[in-house]
Amino acid sequence: MLKIFLVEDEIVIREGIRNNVDWEKEGLSFVGCASDGEMAYPAILKEKPDILITDIRMPFMDGLELSRLLRKDLPGLKIIIISGYREFEYAQKAIDLGVTEYLLKPFKASKLLEVVRGVAQNIEKERQEQQLLERYRQEMDKDSRKARTELFRDLISGHFSVAELLEKGKKLGIELGAPIYQTVLFQLLFTDAAPEYTDKMVQAEEDLLSYIQKLDKIEAFEREIDGWFFIVRGDSEEELKERLDGLCHELAETVRKAAGGEIHFFGGIGRIVYRLRDLKWSYNDANKALSFRYFEKPDQILLYKSLERESTGTFDVNGMDMEKIDAHIIENFLRNGIEEEVENFVDGYLSAYGDQNISSMIFCHYVTMHSYLCVLRFQRSIGNSEEEVMKVCGGLNEEIGRIASREAMREFMIRLFGKSMELRNHVNNRRYGRLIRDAKEYIQKHCQESDLNLNKVASTVNISTNYFSSIFAQETGQTFTEYLTGTRMKLAKELLRCTNKKITEIGELAGYQDSHYFSYIFKKTQNCTPKEYRMKGMKE
């Protein structure tokens, strides 16, 4: 129910307007009145009415001055000026202040009601438009976080000034300024080449997003299929630690409650930094800690400082089954890791054996050969031949011949794993092509269903929602919502041109149960209403 407030210094008029109009019958609530602007101002700020009816000439504070003040405090307030003065200057000032209506005395109650009804209708129309716009924004932004992703990359690149980063954050409504920062990387763990869609996985992702949206003084950025990046801000180290501990605890508990132990997670915590531009160092530390998910038990969030490893002593090749101990670790990384992590992974892998072991050339040659064979086995499992591997990575014999030091072995492994991931990504791109084709076919067949959404389509191609959202945008250049909307609009245009069905019916056939929202989306994307589009086709 819209609220009305009246300001009028003549008591007879004031009482007449308040008592002689059945406001409730009109669907309106009369919330107060005052004899001048000075008395009205605090009451209006308290009541926050939708419509203000005010005389223009009053003692102490007139209607124009009151309107000027309220324009700043309540920009959405609709103002109806009433006055017995016909002078142009008053009307002109009222127009300049954005007054909605200007009503001259004397007037009948019926005339006032006519004006109020018109203003009320405009308010309802504006609110409906705003709701439709907000719904449109939410749907279009649901799986489109390009701007935030770009800001995340800018923050960790170290290529921008503090002023530039603060301004970029401000445009997205993100507060980045603080005396002290620390970063966290957090990821749900998968074991297969493409994360499979499961109810537990979807529930964990949804619960995490729900928790993340409520965070205070912690900014979260999605890293597509690679989890989340958190920037924790604080005014002191004590406050930062408390906030960081709370974040890590809640992330872990959220996954445990949603997944019931079926889905695992891992996280890394970077160093404390005191400058926004130094976030890249904290991020690098967190990324190094995250890379230890291949060596450590899951379901923990490690601080980068806890990764120091002691030497394991003398290495006894004959006494250890290296096939069981190492092959799975390397192949799991080649299957699920990203190129950005290769160097950290290699360092973590080698450090597990201690400095004494990897100083031996015999050991270095063994690790070189073992790594190469792991790459071969993995590549065969995803459909690449030995010839394709050798063409990209080089031959084993010639590579071993070049290993003359511990550093040369390390550089070889970094290069080998990086090249292996390039081959993997090429295979995945072929697979993605098939997957996206299947998804598009499903969307084409089911776009008329109003409940069609990202989760449902992801489930049909058997991968997680976040993973599907990422590769769909990557392969098509559009977010899922943009593509679905485009498909529905194409269908709607065909129906408008080729049938005589009602616009409401066409909206339903195009997947929109709400006809108002259908018309809004159509105009937003096609720059004309459905009716205008149909009429244009009839003229052509």
BARO-127268 format. One record per residue (C-alpha): residue in three letters; y negated, z negated, x negated. Coordinates in nm, 3 decimals, padded with zeros to 5 digits. Layout:
REM BARO-127268
(atom ALA; (Y; Z; X))
...
***
This chain:
REM BARO-127268
(atom MET; (00.000; 00.000; 00.000))
(atom LEU; (-00.338; 00.105; -00.145))
(atom LYS; (-00.598; -00.168; -00.187))
(atom ILE; (-00.961; -00.150; -00.062))
(atom PHE; (-01.259; -00.352; -00.186))
(atom LEU; (-01.605; -00.347; -00.020))
(atom VAL; (-01.946; -00.427; -00.172))
(atom GLU; (-02.238; -00.426; 00.078))
(atom ASP; (-02.548; -00.648; 00.089))
(atom GLU; (-02.613; -00.606; 00.464))
(atom ILE; (-02.389; -00.862; 00.631))
(atom VAL; (-02.371; -00.678; 00.966))
(atom ILE; (-02.242; -00.359; 00.799))
(atom ARG; (-02.013; -00.556; 00.567))
(atom GLU; (-01.852; -00.753; 00.849))
(atom GLY; (-01.830; -00.446; 01.068))
(atom ILE; (-01.641; -00.244; 00.805))
(atom ARG; (-01.410; -00.535; 00.726))
(atom ASN; (-01.330; -00.643; 01.082))
(atom ASN; (-01.362; -00.332; 01.299))
(atom VAL; (-01.116; -00.114; 01.109))
(atom ASP; (-00.742; -00.173; 01.139))
(atom TRP; (-00.673; -00.130; 00.767))
(atom GLU; (-00.303; -00.219; 00.787))
(atom LYS; (-00.248; 00.040; 01.057))
(atom GLU; (-00.394; 00.293; 00.814))
(atom GLY; (-00.145; 00.183; 00.548))
(atom LEU; (-00.421; 00.011; 00.348))
(atom SER; (-00.482; -00.344; 00.232))
(atom PHE; (-00.834; -00.490; 00.248))
(atom VAL; (-00.834; -00.723; -00.055))
(atom GLY; (-01.196; -00.846; -00.068))
(atom CYS; (-01.565; -00.796; -00.023))
(atom ALA; (-01.891; -00.910; -00.186))
(atom SER; (-02.265; -00.892; -00.117))
(atom ASP; (-02.370; -00.745; -00.453))
(atom GLY; (-02.234; -00.594; -00.772))
(atom GLU; (-02.266; -00.910; -00.978))
(atom MET; (-02.049; -01.109; -00.736))
(atom ALA; (-01.808; -00.819; -00.692))
(atom TYR; (-01.744; -00.734; -01.057))
(atom PRO; (-01.508; -01.025; -01.156))
(atom ALA; (-01.331; -01.012; -00.818))
(atom ILE; (-01.265; -00.638; -00.857))
(atom LEU; (-01.126; -00.687; -01.209))
(atom LYS; (-00.892; -00.951; -01.069))
(atom GLU; (-00.776; -00.759; -00.759))
(atom LYS; (-00.769; -00.413; -00.924))
(atom PRO; (-00.822; -00.219; -00.600))
(atom ASP; (-00.745; 00.151; -00.567))
(atom ILE; (-01.058; 00.234; -00.367))
(atom LEU; (-01.403; 00.076; -00.392))
(atom ILE; (-01.658; 00.121; -00.112))
(atom THR; (-02.002; 00.017; -00.236))
(atom ASP; (-02.362; 00.039; -00.128))
(atom ILE; (-02.589; 00.207; -00.381))
(atom ARG; (-02.894; -00.019; -00.345))
(atom MET; (-02.825; -00.396; -00.373))
(atom PRO; (-02.996; -00.696; -00.537))
(atom PHE; (-02.889; -00.832; -00.877))
(atom MET; (-02.656; -00.540; -00.959))
(atom ASP; (-02.663; -00.215; -00.766))
(atom GLY; (-02.375; 00.017; -00.688))
(atom LEU; (-02.448; 00.259; -00.971))
(atom GLU; (-02.446; -00.010; -01.239))
(atom LEU; (-02.128; -00.159; -01.091))
(atom SER; (-01.965; 00.186; -01.091))
(atom ARG; (-02.070; 00.241; -01.453))
(atom LEU; (-01.903; -00.085; -01.563))
(atom LEU; (-01.587; -00.025; -01.361))
(atom ARG; (-01.545; 00.329; -01.496))
(atom LYS; (-01.474; 00.170; -01.837))
(atom ASP; (-01.250; -00.111; -01.711))
(atom LEU; (-01.063; 00.070; -01.431))
(atom PRO; (-01.080; 00.443; -01.504))
(atom GLY; (-00.840; 00.527; -01.220))
(atom LEU; (-01.050; 00.352; -00.952))
(atom LYS; (-01.179; 00.581; -00.675))
(atom ILE; (-01.537; 00.499; -00.570))
(atom ILE; (-01.704; 00.578; -00.236))
(atom ILE; (-02.082; 00.530; -00.247))
(atom ILE; (-02.264; 00.454; 00.081))
(atom SER; (-02.640; 00.461; 00.108))
(atom GLY; (-02.931; 00.513; 00.344))
(atom TYR; (-03.130; 00.686; 00.073))
(atom ARG; (-03.130; 01.063; 00.064))
(atom GLU; (-03.307; 01.099; -00.269))
(atom PHE; (-03.137; 01.352; -00.493))
(atom GLU; (-03.157; 01.134; -00.805))
(atom TYR; (-02.915; 00.878; -00.661))
(atom ALA; (-02.664; 01.140; -00.557))
(atom GLN; (-02.695; 01.305; -00.899))
(atom LYS; (-02.636; 00.977; -01.082))
(atom ALA; (-02.334; 00.905; -00.864))
(atom ILE; (-02.189; 01.248; -00.946))
(atom ASP; (-02.246; 01.191; -01.317))
(atom LEU; (-02.051; 00.865; -01.292))
(atom GLY; (-01.756; 01.045; -01.138))
(atom VAL; (-01.798; 00.888; -00.794))
(atom THR; (-01.537; 01.032; -00.558))
(atom GLU; (-01.740; 01.045; -00.233))
(atom TYR; (-02.102; 00.994; -00.129))
(atom LEU; (-02.153; 00.878; 00.233))
(atom LEU; (-02.497; 00.850; 00.396))
(atom LYS; (-02.594; 00.579; 00.644))
(atom PRO; (-02.578; 00.555; 00.936))
(atom PHE; (-02.215; 00.656; 00.983))
(atom LYS; (-01.942; 00.585; 01.235))
(atom ALA; (-01.625; 00.398; 01.153))
(atom SER; (-01.430; 00.717; 01.226))
(atom LYS; (-01.628; 00.903; 00.957))
(atom LEU; (-01.564; 00.630; 00.701))
(atom LEU; (-01.193; 00.634; 00.787))
(atom GLU; (-01.185; 01.011; 00.746))
(atom VAL; (-01.336; 00.981; 00.400))
(atom VAL; (-01.105; 00.692; 00.302))
(atom ARG; (-00.798; 00.881; 00.424))
(atom GLY; (-00.896; 01.181; 00.216))
(atom VAL; (-00.941; 00.966; -00.094))
(atom ALA; (-00.609; 00.787; -00.027))
(atom GLN; (-00.429; 01.121; 00.003))
(atom ASN; (-00.575; 01.233; -00.331))
(atom ILE; (-00.460; 00.908; -00.492))
(atom GLU; (-00.106; 00.954; -00.362))
(atom LYS; (-00.106; 01.315; -00.477))
(atom GLU; (-00.229; 01.218; -00.826))
(atom ARG; (00.035; 00.945; -00.851))
(atom GLN; (00.310; 01.182; -00.748))
(atom GLU; (00.188; 01.434; -01.005))
(atom GLN; (00.183; 01.161; -01.269))
(atom GLN; (00.535; 01.051; -01.178))
(atom LEU; (00.661; 01.409; -01.196))
(atom LEU; (00.485; 01.458; -01.529))
(atom GLU; (00.636; 01.137; -01.666))
(atom ARG; (00.980; 01.237; -01.545))
(atom TYR; (00.939; 01.578; -01.706))
(atom ARG; (00.826; 01.423; -02.034))
(atom GLN; (01.119; 01.182; -02.035))
(atom GLU; (01.368; 01.458; -01.971))
(atom MET; (01.217; 01.689; -02.230))
(atom ASP; (01.192; 01.408; -02.487))
(atom LYS; (01.531; 01.257; -02.417))
(atom ASP; (01.711; 01.461; -02.679))
(atom SER; (01.409; 01.594; -02.866))
(atom ARG; (01.283; 01.369; -03.144))
(atom LYS; (01.154; 01.635; -03.379))
(atom ALA; (00.817; 01.469; -03.442))
(atom ARG; (00.975; 01.132; -03.524))
(atom THR; (01.230; 01.301; -03.750))
(atom GLU; (00.949; 01.474; -03.937))
(atom LEU; (00.764; 01.143; -03.975))
(atom PHE; (01.082; 00.982; -04.111))
(atom ARG; (01.110; 01.257; -04.373))
(atom ASP; (00.743; 01.225; -04.462))
(atom LEU; (00.778; 00.848; -04.508))
(atom ILE; (01.064; 00.877; -04.756))
(atom SER; (00.931; 01.181; -04.940))
(atom GLY; (00.648; 01.000; -05.119))
(atom HIS; (00.430; 01.313; -05.086))
(atom PHE; (00.172; 01.179; -04.840))
(atom SER; (-00.114; 00.934; -04.871))
(atom VAL; (-00.118; 00.606; -04.679))
(atom ALA; (-00.399; 00.736; -04.457))
(atom GLU; (-00.196; 01.048; -04.370))
(atom LEU; (00.115; 00.846; -04.288))
(atom LEU; (-00.079; 00.597; -04.073))
(atom GLU; (-00.243; 00.884; -03.884))
(atom LYS; (00.091; 01.061; -03.828))
(atom GLY; (00.237; 00.735; -03.698))
(atom LYS; (-00.061; 00.671; -03.473))
(atom LYS; (-00.020; 01.011; -03.304))
(atom LEU; (00.333; 00.909; -03.208))
(atom GLY; (00.232; 00.559; -03.101))
(atom ILE; (00.399; 00.405; -03.406))
(atom GLU; (00.230; 00.118; -03.590))
(atom LEU; (00.311; 00.143; -03.962))
(atom GLY; (00.057; -00.089; -04.123))
(atom ALA; (00.187; -00.420; -04.261))
(atom PRO; (00.164; -00.641; -04.571))
(atom ILE; (00.539; -00.617; -04.644))
(atom TYR; (00.832; -00.385; -04.559))
(atom GLN; (01.208; -00.357; -04.590))
(atom THR; (01.442; -00.078; -04.474))
(atom VAL; (01.788; -00.065; -04.321))
(atom LEU; (02.025; 00.230; -04.276))
(atom PHE; (02.289; 00.186; -04.008))
(atom GLN; (02.572; 00.418; -03.907))
(atom LEU; (02.869; 00.428; -03.675))
(atom LEU; (03.178; 00.532; -03.869))
(atom PHE; (03.398; 00.832; -03.798))
(atom THR; (03.720; 00.940; -03.963))
(atom ASP; (03.744; 01.303; -03.854))
(atom ALA; (03.554; 01.617; -03.950))
(atom ALA; (03.360; 01.604; -03.624))
(atom PRO; (03.303; 01.270; -03.453))
(atom GLU; (03.518; 01.274; -03.140))
(atom TYR; (03.375; 01.186; -02.804))
(atom THR; (03.515; 00.866; -02.659))
(atom ASP; (03.393; 00.634; -02.385))
(atom LYS; (03.366; 00.355; -02.640))
(atom MET; (03.154; 00.569; -02.872))
(atom VAL; (02.920; 00.671; -02.592))
(atom GLN; (02.889; 00.310; -02.478))
(atom ALA; (02.810; 00.194; -02.833))
(atom GLU; (02.544; 00.465; -02.875))
(atom GLU; (02.383; 00.387; -02.538))
(atom ASP; (02.380; 00.012; -02.599))
(atom LEU; (02.231; 00.062; -02.946))
(atom LEU; (01.955; 00.285; -02.805))
(atom SER; (01.885; 00.031; -02.532))
(atom TYR; (01.850; -00.247; -02.793))
(atom ILE; (01.644; -00.031; -03.030))
(atom GLN; (01.391; 00.052; -02.757))
(atom LYS; (01.306; -00.319; -02.724))
(atom LEU; (01.240; -00.382; -03.094))
(atom ASP; (00.912; -00.544; -03.196))
(atom LYS; (00.758; -00.479; -03.539))
(atom ILE; (01.066; -00.277; -03.631))
(atom GLU; (01.044; 00.101; -03.618))
(atom ALA; (01.364; 00.299; -03.563))
(atom PHE; (01.424; 00.663; -03.655))
(atom GLU; (01.736; 00.859; -03.566))
(atom ARG; (01.896; 01.043; -03.856))
(atom GLU; (02.076; 01.284; -03.622))
(atom ILE; (02.449; 01.237; -03.686))
(atom ASP; (02.382; 01.003; -03.979))
(atom GLY; (02.281; 00.700; -03.777))
(atom TRP; (01.949; 00.517; -03.780))
(atom PHE; (01.677; 00.428; -04.027))
(atom PHE; (01.485; 00.106; -03.960))
(atom ILE; (01.154; -00.004; -04.109))
(atom VAL; (01.113; -00.380; -04.073))
(atom ARG; (00.752; -00.500; -04.099))
(atom GLY; (00.630; -00.853; -04.168))
(atom ASP; (00.331; -01.064; -04.262))
(atom SER; (00.530; -01.269; -04.514))
(atom GLU; (00.869; -01.264; -04.687))
(atom GLU; (00.988; -01.549; -04.464))
(atom GLU; (00.896; -01.363; -04.147))
(atom LEU; (01.048; -01.041; -04.284))
(atom LYS; (01.379; -01.212; -04.365))
(atom GLU; (01.399; -01.369; -04.021))
(atom ARG; (01.331; -01.034; -03.854))
(atom LEU; (01.576; -00.851; -04.082))
(atom ASP; (01.855; -01.104; -04.024))
(atom GLY; (01.799; -01.078; -03.649))
(atom LEU; (01.816; -00.697; -03.660))
(atom CYS; (02.139; -00.689; -03.861))
(atom HIS; (02.301; -00.949; -03.639))
(atom GLU; (02.207; -00.770; -03.317))
(atom LEU; (02.315; -00.427; -03.444))
(atom ALA; (02.655; -00.563; -03.540))
(atom GLU; (02.700; -00.758; -03.215))
(atom THR; (02.591; -00.463; -03.001))
(atom VAL; (02.860; -00.238; -03.152))
(atom ARG; (03.126; -00.508; -03.135))
(atom LYS; (03.057; -00.583; -02.767))
(atom ALA; (03.044; -00.216; -02.667))
(atom ALA; (03.336; -00.090; -02.872))
(atom GLY; (03.568; -00.390; -02.870))
(atom GLY; (03.672; -00.328; -03.230))
(atom GLU; (03.761; 00.037; -03.170))
(atom ILE; (03.441; 00.173; -03.328))
(atom HIS; (03.328; 00.058; -03.672))
(atom PHE; (02.991; 00.051; -03.844))
(atom PHE; (02.833; 00.013; -04.185))
(atom GLY; (02.480; -00.051; -04.306))
(atom GLY; (02.270; -00.072; -04.618))
(atom ILE; (01.957; -00.278; -04.685))
(atom GLY; (01.690; -00.167; -04.932))
(atom ARG; (01.451; -00.365; -05.148))
(atom ILE; (01.132; -00.532; -05.025))
(atom VAL; (00.819; -00.324; -05.086))
(atom TYR; (00.453; -00.405; -05.036))
(atom ARG; (00.309; -00.055; -04.996))
(atom LEU; (00.382; 00.205; -04.730))
(atom ARG; (00.416; 00.479; -04.992))
(atom ASP; (00.688; 00.275; -05.167))
(atom LEU; (00.920; 00.295; -04.865))
(atom LYS; (01.103; 00.577; -05.043))
(atom TRP; (01.231; 00.328; -05.305))
(atom SER; (01.354; 00.091; -05.038))
(atom TYR; (01.516; 00.384; -04.858))
(atom ASN; (01.689; 00.500; -05.178))
(atom ASP; (01.833; 00.151; -05.226))
(atom ALA; (01.951; 00.136; -04.864))
(atom ASN; (02.109; 00.480; -04.900))
(atom LYS; (02.292; 00.368; -05.214))
(atom ALA; (02.422; 00.063; -05.028))
(atom LEU; (02.527; 00.281; -04.733))
(atom SER; (02.727; 00.510; -04.963))
(atom PHE; (02.957; 00.215; -05.035))
(atom ARG; (03.107; 00.252; -04.688))
(atom TYR; (03.368; 00.467; -04.865))
(atom PHE; (03.471; 00.178; -05.092))
(atom GLU; (03.408; -00.137; -04.890))
(atom LYS; (03.558; -00.269; -04.567))
(atom PRO; (03.376; -00.153; -04.253))
(atom ASP; (03.170; -00.365; -04.014))
(atom GLN; (02.921; -00.504; -04.265))
(atom ILE; (02.560; -00.443; -04.368))
(atom LEU; (02.518; -00.473; -04.745))
(atom LEU; (02.210; -00.559; -04.946))
(atom TYR; (02.163; -00.317; -05.237))
(atom LYS; (02.162; -00.608; -05.487))
(atom SER; (02.516; -00.705; -05.392))
(atom LEU; (02.660; -00.381; -05.528))
(atom GLU; (02.682; -00.480; -05.893))
(atom ARG; (03.043; -00.450; -06.006))
(atom GLU; (03.220; -00.614; -06.295))
(atom SER; (03.452; -00.430; -06.530))
(atom THR; (03.812; -00.427; -06.410))
(atom GLY; (03.947; -00.461; -06.765))
(atom THR; (04.198; -00.229; -06.931))
(atom PHE; (04.291; 00.071; -06.724))
(atom ASP; (04.669; 00.127; -06.700))
(atom VAL; (04.744; 00.475; -06.560))
(atom ASN; (05.121; 00.417; -06.548))
(atom GLY; (05.083; 00.094; -06.359))
(atom MET; (04.875; 00.231; -06.070))
(atom ASP; (04.942; 00.477; -05.790))
(atom MET; (04.617; 00.671; -05.809))
(atom GLU; (04.725; 00.908; -05.531))
(atom LYS; (04.721; 00.626; -05.281))
(atom ILE; (04.424; 00.441; -05.420))
(atom ASP; (04.171; 00.720; -05.475))
(atom ALA; (04.260; 01.038; -05.292))
(atom HIS; (04.177; 00.900; -04.948))
(atom ILE; (03.839; 00.769; -05.064))
(atom ILE; (03.731; 01.103; -05.211))
(atom GLU; (03.862; 01.313; -04.923))
(atom ASN; (03.705; 01.083; -04.665))
(atom PHE; (03.372; 01.130; -04.840))
(atom LEU; (03.413; 01.508; -04.863))
(atom ARG; (03.490; 01.514; -04.491))
(atom ASN; (03.212; 01.285; -04.364))
(atom GLY; (02.950; 01.253; -04.637))
(atom ILE; (02.626; 01.447; -04.684))
(atom GLU; (02.489; 01.616; -04.996))
(atom GLU; (02.213; 01.359; -05.023))
(atom GLU; (02.477; 01.091; -05.091))
(atom VAL; (02.679; 01.270; -05.359))
(atom GLU; (02.515; 01.108; -05.663))
(atom ASN; (02.535; 00.758; -05.516))
(atom PHE; (02.898; 00.813; -05.418))
(atom VAL; (02.997; 00.934; -05.765))
(atom ASP; (02.825; 00.636; -05.928))
(atom GLY; (02.994; 00.397; -05.686))
(atom TYR; (03.331; 00.563; -05.734))
(atom LEU; (03.312; 00.545; -06.114))
(atom SER; (03.170; 00.193; -06.123))
(atom ALA; (03.476; 00.065; -05.940))
(atom TYR; (03.677; 00.111; -06.263))
(atom GLY; (03.434; -00.054; -06.504))
(atom ASP; (03.251; 00.079; -06.811))
(atom GLN; (03.546; 00.028; -07.046))
(atom ASN; (03.777; 00.258; -06.844))
(atom ILE; (03.541; 00.552; -06.804))
(atom SER; (03.451; 00.550; -07.173))
(atom SER; (03.796; 00.691; -07.253))
(atom MET; (03.809; 01.072; -07.278))
(atom ILE; (04.169; 01.071; -07.157))
(atom PHE; (04.055; 00.882; -06.848))
(atom CYS; (03.755; 01.116; -06.803))
(atom HIS; (03.984; 01.421; -06.811))
(atom TYR; (04.221; 01.255; -06.566))
(atom VAL; (03.939; 01.179; -06.320))
(atom THR; (03.806; 01.534; -06.361))
(atom MET; (04.147; 01.682; -06.278))
(atom HIS; (04.212; 01.435; -05.996))
(atom SER; (03.871; 01.504; -05.836))
(atom TYR; (03.928; 01.878; -05.854))
(atom LEU; (04.272; 01.848; -05.694))
(atom CYS; (04.127; 01.630; -05.416))
(atom VAL; (03.868; 01.899; -05.348))
(atom LEU; (04.139; 02.166; -05.337))
(atom ARG; (04.353; 01.962; -05.097))
(atom PHE; (04.057; 01.894; -04.869))
(atom GLN; (03.941; 02.257; -04.867))
(atom ARG; (04.288; 02.378; -04.778))
(atom SER; (04.295; 02.130; -04.486))
(atom ILE; (03.985; 02.294; -04.335))
(atom GLY; (04.105; 02.650; -04.390))
(atom ASN; (03.964; 02.755; -04.730))
(atom SER; (04.189; 02.912; -04.993))
(atom GLU; (04.220; 02.813; -05.359))
(atom GLU; (04.052; 03.141; -05.454))
(atom GLU; (03.749; 03.059; -05.239))
(atom VAL; (03.722; 02.715; -05.400))
(atom MET; (03.748; 02.855; -05.753))
(atom LYS; (03.487; 03.119; -05.675))
(atom VAL; (03.235; 02.854; -05.573))
(atom CYS; (03.336; 02.557; -05.789))
(atom GLY; (03.479; 02.726; -06.098))
(atom GLY; (03.831; 02.700; -06.246))
(atom LEU; (03.986; 02.364; -06.338))
(atom ASN; (04.084; 02.454; -06.696))
(atom GLU; (03.743; 02.582; -06.798))
(atom GLU; (03.572; 02.280; -06.635))
(atom ILE; (03.794; 02.028; -06.816))
(atom GLY; (03.721; 02.207; -07.142))
(atom ARG; (03.352; 02.130; -07.096))
(atom ILE; (03.402; 01.755; -07.040))
(atom ALA; (03.314; 01.593; -07.372))
(atom SER; (03.144; 01.275; -07.253))
(atom ARG; (03.123; 01.027; -06.970))
(atom GLU; (02.791; 01.179; -06.856))
(atom ALA; (02.941; 01.529; -06.855))
(atom MET; (03.222; 01.402; -06.632))
(atom ARG; (02.967; 01.245; -06.395))
(atom GLU; (02.760; 01.565; -06.377))
(atom PHE; (03.075; 01.768; -06.313))
(atom MET; (03.179; 01.545; -06.023))
(atom ILE; (02.832; 01.559; -05.868))
(atom ARG; (02.829; 01.938; -05.891))
(atom LEU; (03.191; 01.970; -05.770))
(atom PHE; (03.145; 01.750; -05.462))
(atom GLY; (02.814; 01.917; -05.378))
(atom LYS; (02.973; 02.263; -05.390))
(atom SER; (03.266; 02.136; -05.183))
(atom MET; (03.027; 02.020; -04.913))
(atom GLU; (02.857; 02.361; -04.911))
(atom LEU; (03.198; 02.518; -04.841))
(atom ARG; (03.269; 02.256; -04.574))
(atom ASN; (02.936; 02.319; -04.405))
(atom HIS; (03.004; 02.692; -04.398))
(atom VAL; (03.333; 02.626; -04.217))
(atom ASN; (03.160; 02.382; -03.982))
(atom ASN; (02.893; 02.639; -03.903))
(atom ARG; (03.165; 02.879; -03.790))
(atom ARG; (03.319; 02.602; -03.585))
(atom TYR; (02.978; 02.507; -03.444))
(atom GLY; (02.933; 02.865; -03.328))
(atom ARG; (03.249; 02.845; -03.119))
(atom LEU; (03.161; 02.497; -02.995))
(atom ILE; (02.810; 02.600; -02.887))
(atom ARG; (02.946; 02.908; -02.712))
(atom ASP; (03.184; 02.685; -02.515))
(atom ALA; (02.899; 02.446; -02.430))
(atom LYS; (02.675; 02.731; -02.314))
(atom GLU; (02.950; 02.871; -02.093))
(atom TYR; (02.999; 02.529; -01.937))
(atom ILE; (02.624; 02.494; -01.874))
(atom GLN; (02.612; 02.840; -01.713))
(atom LYS; (02.898; 02.752; -01.478))
(atom HIS; (02.775; 02.403; -01.388))
(atom CYS; (02.393; 02.421; -01.405))
(atom GLN; (02.381; 02.392; -01.023))
(atom GLU; (02.515; 02.036; -01.048))
(atom SER; (02.224; 01.791; -01.038))
(atom ASP; (02.413; 01.532; -01.246))
(atom LEU; (02.483; 01.770; -01.536))
(atom ASN; (02.363; 01.596; -01.853))
(atom LEU; (02.402; 01.580; -02.229))
(atom ASN; (02.687; 01.328; -02.218))
(atom LYS; (02.892; 01.537; -01.977))
(atom VAL; (02.861; 01.858; -02.178))
(atom ALA; (02.934; 01.674; -02.505))
(atom SER; (03.253; 01.536; -02.350))
(atom THR; (03.374; 01.888; -02.262))
(atom VAL; (03.360; 01.993; -02.628))
(atom ASN; (03.505; 01.657; -02.735))
(atom ILE; (03.233; 01.529; -02.970))
(atom SER; (02.988; 01.242; -02.956))
(atom THR; (02.656; 01.277; -02.773))
(atom ASN; (02.436; 01.234; -03.082))
(atom TYR; (02.643; 01.477; -03.285))
(atom PHE; (02.638; 01.739; -03.007))
(atom SER; (02.262; 01.696; -02.955))
(atom SER; (02.200; 01.752; -03.325))
(atom ILE; (02.413; 02.064; -03.370))
(atom PHE; (02.302; 02.214; -03.037))
(atom ALA; (01.938; 02.200; -03.145))
(atom GLN; (02.032; 02.325; -03.492))
(atom GLU; (02.230; 02.623; -03.364))
(atom THR; (02.013; 02.727; -03.067))
(atom GLY; (01.662; 02.625; -03.176))
(atom GLN; (01.628; 02.437; -02.845))
(atom THR; (01.708; 02.088; -02.728))
(atom PHE; (01.983; 02.052; -02.468))
(atom THR; (01.727; 01.974; -02.195))
(atom GLU; (01.514; 02.275; -02.284))
(atom TYR; (01.819; 02.503; -02.269))
(atom LEU; (01.944; 02.356; -01.939))
(atom THR; (01.598; 02.385; -01.784))
(atom GLY; (01.571; 02.747; -01.900))
(atom THR; (01.912; 02.828; -01.751))
(atom ARG; (01.818; 02.668; -01.419))
(atom MET; (01.483; 02.847; -01.410))
(atom LYS; (01.654; 03.182; -01.471))
(atom LEU; (01.887; 03.115; -01.179))
(atom ALA; (01.597; 03.002; -00.959))
(atom LYS; (01.398; 03.319; -01.036))
(atom GLU; (01.697; 03.537; -00.947))
(atom LEU; (01.733; 03.355; -00.614))
(atom LEU; (01.360; 03.381; -00.542))
(atom ARG; (01.357; 03.755; -00.606))
(atom CYS; (01.695; 03.852; -00.460))
(atom THR; (01.739; 03.624; -00.156))
(atom ASN; (01.534; 03.499; 00.138))
(atom LYS; (01.655; 03.141; 00.099))
(atom LYS; (01.404; 02.860; 00.142))
(atom ILE; (01.244; 02.722; -00.174))
(atom THR; (01.397; 02.380; -00.107))
(atom GLU; (01.743; 02.533; -00.085))
(atom ILE; (01.685; 02.734; -00.403))
(atom GLY; (01.583; 02.416; -00.583))
(atom GLU; (01.913; 02.252; -00.483))
(atom LEU; (02.110; 02.560; -00.589))
(atom ALA; (01.935; 02.542; -00.927))
(atom GLY; (02.039; 02.179; -00.977))
(atom TYR; (01.731; 01.993; -00.843))
(atom GLN; (01.784; 01.758; -00.550))
(atom ASP; (01.414; 01.669; -00.545))
(atom SER; (01.223; 01.974; -00.417))
(atom HIS; (00.890; 01.836; -00.539))
(atom TYR; (01.028; 01.800; -00.890))
(atom PHE; (01.178; 02.150; -00.876))
(atom SER; (00.837; 02.295; -00.784))
(atom TYR; (00.671; 02.091; -01.056))
(atom ILE; (00.919; 02.202; -01.326))
(atom PHE; (00.896; 02.564; -01.212))
(atom LYS; (00.516; 02.567; -01.235))
(atom LYS; (00.524; 02.381; -01.566))
(atom THR; (00.762; 02.631; -01.728))
(atom GLN; (00.674; 02.957; -01.547))
(atom ASN; (00.296; 02.905; -01.502))
(atom CYS; (00.314; 02.967; -01.127))
(atom THR; (00.468; 02.806; -00.820))
(atom PRO; (00.800; 02.930; -00.678))
(atom LYS; (00.612; 03.073; -00.380))
(atom GLU; (00.367; 03.259; -00.605))
(atom TYR; (00.657; 03.397; -00.810))
(atom ARG; (00.830; 03.525; -00.497))
(atom MET; (00.509; 03.683; -00.363))
(atom LYS; (00.441; 03.847; -00.697))
(atom GLY; (00.788; 04.008; -00.685))
(atom MET; (00.723; 04.140; -00.337))
(atom LYS; (00.402; 04.312; -00.451))
(atom GLU; (00.558; 04.475; -00.756))
***
